[in-house]
Amino acid sequence: MPGSLSFSAHAKVMMQERMIEEDWIISTVQDPDMTEIKREDEIHYIRQTPQNGGKFLRVIINPIVRPPRVITVFFDRRVQP
């Protein structure tokens, strides 16, 4: 899946505003520290990013569409190590 992700317009804006690299998103989806299945059409991938001071990156994906679509991305302060 990670090699063939698509990005929503919202996700692209959030990446730019929050200075989130596409490589960090791919790493998070390929090798997450945690995953949460919220609904059939929404999976959250979470990974600590050493490149950004150890903040936890949350990547929300719609796995139903092809290729899977990144809905949004953000650094989640609620996640505890």
N, C-alpha and C positions, 0 to 999 in steps of 0.2 A: 503493500500500500504506500509507504512513504515516498517511493520514487515517482509515484503518479498522483500526487495531491493537486487539487485545484484550490484556489483561494477566492473567497467572496470579496466583493469590493470593500465591504466593511473590514474584513481581516487585513487587507492590504493597507488601508488607512491606519488601522491600529498598529500594524507593524512599523509603519513610518513614524507615527506620533510617539510610540513607546520605544523606538529604536531597538526593535526585536529583529534579529537576523533570521533569515530563512533556514540557515543551517541549524540554529537552535531549535526551530520548530520540527525539522526533520529528525534531529536527535531525540527530541522529546517523544515523538510518535514511535520511533524505532525502538527506543530503550527507555520507557518511562519508569520513574520511581513508583508511581501509582497510576491506576486507571479507575475511573468511575463511570459506570453505565447509567446515565440519567433516564434515557428513554431509548426506544428502538432506533431513533434517528439522531441520537446525540451521545457521543462518548467523549469524556474528558481525559486527556493525557496530562500528567503532571511530572515535572522533573526539575530538580535543583540545577541551576545554571551557574557554574563557577565563573564563567566569563562575565557575569553580572552581579558579583558580590554574594553569590550563593542564594539569590532570590529564586523562588519557585515559579516556573513558567507553567501556565495552564493553557493548553491548546484544546479547543473544542471543535470536534469533527462531526460532520454528518456522513456516516459510513454507508448510507443507503444509496446515494447517488454515485455515479461512476464518471470520472474518478472521484474518490472521497473528497469532500470539500471542507476546508478549514473555514469555520464560521467566524471565530474570533480568537484572539490570543491576548493574554495579559499576565502580569506578574501578580501572583495571588499572595497577599500578606496574611491571609487566614490559615494557610497551610503551615503546620508546625513540623519541624524536622524530627 
